[in-house]
């Protein structure tokens, strides 16, 4: 679960990590009142769960109250589109108003869970304020990675190592040790997967300040942090993913035009890989899990079809725990209830697969079955291409 910048910065202050003086506003009137407290000029920062806000116009420096009111009115209620948002952007409901600081240097600092190394890793670079992935790809020597031994935790020598890499002075080094220790305590005590500051700035007076804050919490540990779970902002997520979670299903929205309904994350990955191999692109995938019932499958099917991009659907089920005949019943119920207007390809294998395929074949509905996964991938890719061509032709005639 991601937090907004203003929420993450509140946690930063709890762990003695310095941040600029700031206030949050949800309306132009609140923005005006905040500016009267902070003074002018002021930075106005749209609060969305995405980076790249500055390039997209989501961060503005306002020199007067009138300019602030104009910017606040324009941003609040809008959808901000950045390089990291969906094409439709994300809604802006809050603004963070911040007192500007005079910047001498911009640095990058993050702590994250390194699952391959099974530890927490520190990432640091003197190229702050930039796309760290691009820096790492083109200038790997500009990024330091220091892994923290789980048995002993963050050690003073690591703080000195990172500080020297960043070119900090002796005085800044002492402040940096406290800042890095605070980040480590925050990540471990809040069960976070990532805490990132980009940029961490050195001011003209030589102080270290977290100018931005990104915090990603581990969803699986939120039951231990109910006060953090309450900070969840569902407006920043795909509504279908939220609906699926409420049903106990796993749904991921993607950019293609083929809907995928599977049981098991591994099978989902294999299904999407094979679709891509045969020239298609998944629009989404939904994992019905191992305890699927007909009713559960029907709801899942409707969810997959709720994406307007879907031009065809592939159902790929391996019946180990789940019975394929129950899956077939759910598919038939969903097709009849939803009124499916796109091609549906079904591949069933495992427990009662033959019975499930027989029910589909004798249903009288426009459902195509496949003998193998390769056969299913070929059929659904062709069906999606034909459906897309039909839509384009109809649009051209109109």
Secondary structure by P-SEA (a helix, b strand, c coil): ccccaaaaaaaaaaaccccccccccccaaaaaaaaaaacccbbbbbbcccccccccccbbbbccaaaaaaaaaacccbbbbcccccccbbbbcbbbbbbcccccbbbbbbccccccccbbbbbbccccccaaaaaaacccccbbbbbbcccccccaaaaaaaaaaacccaaaaaaaaaaaaaaaaaaaaacccccccccccccccccccccbbbbbcccccccccaaaaaacccccccaaaaaaaaacbbbbbbcccbbbbbccaaaaaaaaaaaaaabbbbcbbbbccccccaaaaaaaaaaaaccccccbbbbbbbcccccaaaaaaaaaaaaaaacccbbbbbbbcccaaaaaaaaaaaccccbbbbccaaaaaaaaaaaaaaaaaaaaaaaaac
